[in-house]
Amino acid sequence: MLSFLPFTASFRLALPALAPALSRSFYNSRSVSSRFVSSRPVSARSFSSSQIPAHWSSVSTSSSSSSTTTTLGSTADPIPSPTPDEIDPGAVPGTSLRIVKYPHPALRHHNALVSDAELPEIATLAKEMFLVMYAANGVGLAAPQVGVNKRVMVYNPSGDEKDWLGETVFVNPTIVARSDAVEADTEGCLSFPDMNGEVVRNKWVKVVGVNLKGKAIKRKFDGYEARIFQHEYDHLDGVVYVDHLNEEDRGEVDGQLASLRGAFLEETGEEGMGEVKSVAEP
């Protein structure tokens, strides 16, 4: 999940709580209207997370979706408006989904492809993910960040729930090309509260996937939207932002990571995903 920090051009990605909890009581009476990448609306009816199959949190195999219809597009890169600092919203009205924190094993678990038969239930999941994303003041969210190990991501670069045209849902996304040029910026993650660090990303990516109707889509993203996509895509591959940190930045958060591991062990009796890992720069 990503939000824009004005003036510094820094980015904060889903799941850092660097600000006090903010009241979002208006979610008690409002529903989120999610959109497909093709801008076709999802049903506006309210969904219950009881409709989301429990086995999705541990499923490891599934068939992929396909279609002959494609859409092509290139994304402009306007400077986004400042948004509030991201928070951990805890319980969110309208869903039982919660953001999971390091070292929850869902952050490293295999994320299964979505089958065509599952798409109606994925629409339920996506709608509730938008609820959580907006409640956290974020701009993107991947399914494993709410404990669902499926290859699904949602985002809205504006972070504004009223800007429904900016809402995007990707199912089974794949990056098929990346720029040689890269850029570094500051990222954080609500799964790693009160931490951030510099992450190097490709300046643009070309991606394919399907929408909530199973229709194939092709897109090219650059700049701000490319960073959002790459952060959420990493989650689908079991990679988290701290895996990208250099030695200096990693050292600054080692103590906090150890504290989170200790808290998780005390609460669950399990070690979770364990130590972070290092990944090569793009």
Protein Blocks (a to p, Z undefined) as FASTA:
>chain_A
ZZddehklpacdehiafbccddffklmmcccddddfkopacdfbdcdfklpcfklmmpcb
dcddddfbdcdddddddddddddddddekjaehiabdcdddfbfklmgccddddfklmmm
mmmmmmmmmmmmmmnopabdcfklnopacddddddfklpaklmmlpccdehiacfbdcfb
dcddddddfklghiacdddddfbdcdddddfkopacddddehjlmmmmmmmmmmmnopaf
klmpcfklmmmmmmmmmmmmmmmmmmnopabjmpadddddZZ
